Each structure stands twice: as structure tokens, then as C-alpha cells.
């Protein structure tokens, strides 16, 4: 799963924040349901991938800047970062991970 919520919330997120938190509940429940079949369920939380915003989107620069400013590292995850983490999580090297969240938010979402 790609998305997921954290303990933080911001004004203006409305139902989107509710949906992200619901994804976390679904992840936990799916893990309980499918783990006996050897299936693992992991959420990758990015806090936003600025690179994924289309170049012709009118507010791209403002959104990208806001995403960067919300991080502790001063940058956002890239699409390559997402791909590398997803490949790791799907690999046998992560075979012990299930019902877990992998945080690649560059510190925008601080784990509790």
C-alpha cells in the first residue's frame, strides 16, 4: 500500500486525512487476514513526492516547496526512492515485515 496516515494532521486535509488513516486500519486488518497464506502487507508513507506532480500543474512549485519545507531533511522522496524501498519491501530481505509502515517522508511525518 502507498499512502497511510500519521499522528499529525493539518487544516484543509478533510476527508483525505480520514482516508489515509483508514488505509492504516485496512493494512492492519489485511495483514491479519492474509498472513496465514504467506502474504505480507506493508504501507509505504512518503509525505508527498514532489517529482510526481505534473510539470504543467499550475501550483506545482508552491506545493513542491511546501512539501520540502515540511521535512526535516529539506527534501522529499523521489520516485526512485519509492521504487527502491518498494523493491526491498517486496523482496525476501524484508520477509519478516508485515502489518508495518515504512516511513520515507524525509521527516515530514514523525513516527510516534
C-alpha positions as CSV (number, residue, x, y, z in Angstrom):
1,X,0.0,0.0,0.0
2,X,1.2,3.5,-0.7
3,X,-0.1,6.3,1.5
4,X,-1.1,5.9,5.1
5,X,-1.6,8.4,7.8
6,X,0.4,9.6,10.8
7,X,-0.4,11.2,14.1
8,X,-0.1,14.7,12.6
9,X,-3.0,16.4,10.9
10,X,-3.3,19.8,9.2
11,X,-6.2,22.1,8.4
12,X,-7.6,21.6,4.9
13,X,-7.0,17.9,4.6
14,X,-10.6,17.0,5.4
15,X,-11.6,13.6,4.1
16,X,-8.2,13.0,2.6
17,X,-6.7,12.6,6.1
18,X,-9.6,10.3,7.1
19,X,-8.9,8.2,4.0
20,X,-5.2,7.9,4.9
21,X,-5.9,6.8,8.4
22,X,-8.5,4.3,7.1
23,X,-5.7,2.8,4.9
24,X,-3.7,2.1,8.0
25,X,-6.7,0.3,9.6
26,X,-7.1,-1.7,6.4
27,X,-3.4,-2.6,6.3
28,X,-3.6,-4.0,9.9
29,X,-6.7,-6.0,9.1
30,X,-5.5,-7.3,5.8
31,X,-2.3,-8.4,7.5
32,X,-4.3,-10.4,10.0
33,X,-6.4,-12.0,7.2
34,X,-3.7,-12.9,4.7
35,X,-0.6,-13.6,6.8
36,X,-1.6,-17.2,7.3
37,X,-1.3,-17.5,3.5
38,X,2.2,-16.1,3.5
39,X,1.2,-12.7,2.2
40,X,2.7,-9.6,3.8
41,X,1.1,-6.2,3.9
42,X,3.2,-3.1,4.3
43,X,2.4,0.6,3.9
44,X,5.0,3.0,2.4
45,X,4.4,6.5,3.7
46,X,6.1,9.3,1.8
47,X,4.7,12.6,2.9
48,X,4.5,13.5,-0.7
49,X,6.6,13.0,-3.8
50,X,7.1,16.4,-5.4
51,X,8.7,14.9,-8.5
52,X,5.3,13.1,-9.2
53,X,3.4,16.4,-9.7
54,X,2.9,17.0,-13.4
55,X,5.1,19.9,-14.8
56,X,2.1,21.7,-16.2
57,X,0.1,21.7,-12.9
58,X,-0.4,25.3,-12.0
59,X,0.6,25.1,-8.3
60,X,3.5,22.7,-8.8
61,X,6.2,25.0,-7.4
62,X,4.1,26.1,-4.4
63,X,3.1,22.5,-3.5
64,X,6.7,21.2,-4.0
65,X,8.1,24.0,-1.8
66,X,5.5,23.3,0.9
67,X,6.3,19.5,0.8
68,X,10.1,20.3,1.1
69,X,9.6,22.8,3.9
70,X,7.6,20.2,6.0
71,X,10.5,17.7,6.1
72,X,13.4,17.5,8.5
73,X,15.8,16.8,5.6
74,X,14.8,19.7,3.4
75,X,13.9,17.4,0.5
76,X,11.2,14.9,-0.5
77,X,11.4,11.3,-1.5
78,X,11.9,10.8,-5.2
79,X,10.2,8.3,-7.4
80,X,13.5,6.3,-7.4
81,X,13.4,6.3,-3.6
82,X,9.9,4.9,-3.7
83,X,10.9,2.2,-6.2
84,X,13.9,1.2,-4.2
85,X,12.0,0.9,-0.9
86,X,9.1,-0.9,-2.6
87,X,11.6,-3.4,-4.2
88,X,13.2,-4.0,-0.8
89,X,9.8,-4.4,1.0
90,X,8.7,-6.9,-1.7
91,X,11.9,-8.9,-1.5
92,X,12.9,-11.8,0.7
93,X,15.2,-9.5,2.6
94,X,12.1,-8.0,4.1
95,X,10.4,-11.3,4.7
96,X,9.9,-10.6,8.4
97,X,7.9,-7.4,7.7
98,X,4.1,-7.4,7.8
99,X,1.5,-5.1,9.3
100,X,4.2,-2.5,9.2
101,X,4.7,1.0,8.0
102,X,7.9,2.1,6.2
103,X,8.4,5.8,6.6
104,X,10.2,7.5,3.7
105,X,8.8,11.0,4.4
106,X,12.3,12.6,5.0
107,X,11.0,13.5,8.4
108,X,7.7,15.2,7.4
109,X,5.8,12.5,9.2
110,X,7.4,11.8,12.6
111,X,6.7,8.3,13.9
112,X,5.1,8.3,17.4
